C-alpha cells in the first residue's frame, strides 16, 4: 500500500502539520510510506512494519539495523526517513 494520498486541503485545515516519510531503496525512486506528526524512531518502525511486503525483498537476513535522528532508520540498504515535505506541500496547499 505505498504512496498513500494526502488528505484534502479542507481536511488539512483542522489538523497539525504532518511530515512525509519515504523509503529510499537503492536503484528505485523514493516511495512514500505515509505521514507522521512526530518523525521518530517509533514512527519509522511502525511505517516499516505496515509496509513490510514492500521492504522485505530488499533486506537481507543479517543486515544491520540502525537509527539516527538525522539519517532516519536504516534496514540494511533501505533507508526510511523524512522527505523534507509536509502533507500540505504534498497536497498542493499554499
GINOR-V839231 format. One record per backbone hydrogen bond with DSSP energy under -0.5 kcal/mol. CO is the residue of the C=O (numbers start at 0). NH is the residue of the N-H. If there is no record, write none. Layout:
co:CO nh:NH
co:CO nh:NH
This chain:
co:7 nh:11
co:8 nh:12
co:10 nh:13
co:11 nh:14
co:17 nh:86
co:18 nh:35
co:19 nh:82
co:20 nh:32
co:20 nh:33
co:21 nh:23
co:21 nh:80
co:22 nh:24
co:22 nh:30
co:23 nh:78
co:24 nh:27
co:30 nh:22
co:31 nh:2
co:33 nh:20
co:35 nh:18
co:36 nh:38
co:37 nh:39
co:39 nh:43
co:40 nh:44
co:41 nh:45
co:42 nh:46
co:43 nh:47
co:44 nh:48
co:45 nh:49
co:46 nh:50
co:48 nh:51
co:50 nh:53
co:50 nh:54
co:51 nh:55
co:54 nh:57
co:55 nh:58
co:59 nh:62
co:63 nh:75
co:65 nh:73
co:67 nh:71
co:71 nh:67
co:71 nh:73
co:72 nh:74
co:72 nh:79
co:73 nh:65
co:73 nh:75
co:74 nh:76
co:74 nh:77
co:77 nh:74
co:78 nh:23
co:78 nh:80
co:79 nh:72
co:80 nh:21
co:84 nh:19
co:85 nh:89
co:86 nh:90
co:87 nh:91
co:87 nh:92
co:88 nh:91
